[in-house]
Amino acid sequence: MKRVDPLAGVTTFLTLADLKSFTATAARLHISAATVSAQIADLETRLAVRLVQRSTRHVRLTEAGEAYRASLDGMLEQAERGMALASSLGGELSGALRISAPFGAAEWLMKHTIERYTREHTRVTIDVQYSTRVVDLVDEGFDIAIRGTHALEPNWIVRKIRNVAVYVAASPAFVNRCGAPELPQQLMAFDCLQYSDLSFGNTWLLQCGEVTERISIRPRMLSNSSSTLREWALGGLGIVLLPDFCIGEDLAQGRLVRLLPDWSPPGFELNVVYPDNKHISRKVKLFVEALIDDTRHYEAMQ
């Protein structure tokens, strides 16, 4: 026995229920009025109930038609979203890609990925919003977030970007003018440049083997922008504590010097995260893969 598609004619019925006109429905669906009439009649036959009362001027739903329409509420919109999603997954990428990232991460970690991605996918727009808070990706409409290990949430897909080291550093000019601390406790006597959004306040945590020191530093200048702190450090304004992706090249080129080399602030794992759902778009997947590949290539060149 031939199986009948249970959804056959449903789109036509829902469109007719909305427009109340066979002619308008035909125009909306790009089919003939005769086809609309035939699909409705076929649907009524399969359901064994009249759905529509027809007249020369008016179309209205029967009681059964109203109940059937209510049972299908939202189905047409869902089907249209599914078609749009399928098209985006199979064809040329388009639309917006919204990214939440901490200050500085886009500049140092995503710069080359964003440049290459937008060249390859010209119909995708990139919207990067800087924030140190943990945004709700779904409620706030973000596709991707860059987060440290301490800021992960359940039901997210988590892909590791890299392990991040953190350094204490200052410019050669600052060291020549003010000297350099030889022990962590001596930091309290120096001007320090502080990242203002740290959850533990004006305290730097330093480790040497099994020994951990918590140092209350004296912030001379504060900012929640790592790029601003870097510029201040390069200008000789104080001692800074920043991750390697911010100042690693400055240390390698001698623009900054590492202080207290035997003592290291705790590092952390940096991740790219996105909601765990059935419909992860291809543009998200490709960006994540590009970001991870670019990071591995960069590290291999170091």
Buried (B, 14 or more C-beta within 10 A) or exposed (E): EEEEEEEEBBBBBBBBBEBEBBEBBBBBBEBEBEBBBBBBBBBBEEBEBBBBEEEEEEBEBBEBBEEBBEEBEEBBEEBEEEEEBEEBBEEEBEEEBBBBBBBBBBBBBBEBBBEEBBEEBEEBEBEBBBBBEBBEBEEEEBBBBBBBBEBBEEEBBBBEBBEBBBBBBBBEEBBEEBEBBEEBEBBEEBBBBBBBBBEEEBEBBBBEEEEEBEBEBBBBBBBBBBBBBBBBBBEBBBBBBBBBBBBBEBBEEEBBBEBBEEBBBEBBBBBBBBBEEEEBBBBBEBBBEBBBEBBEEBEEEE
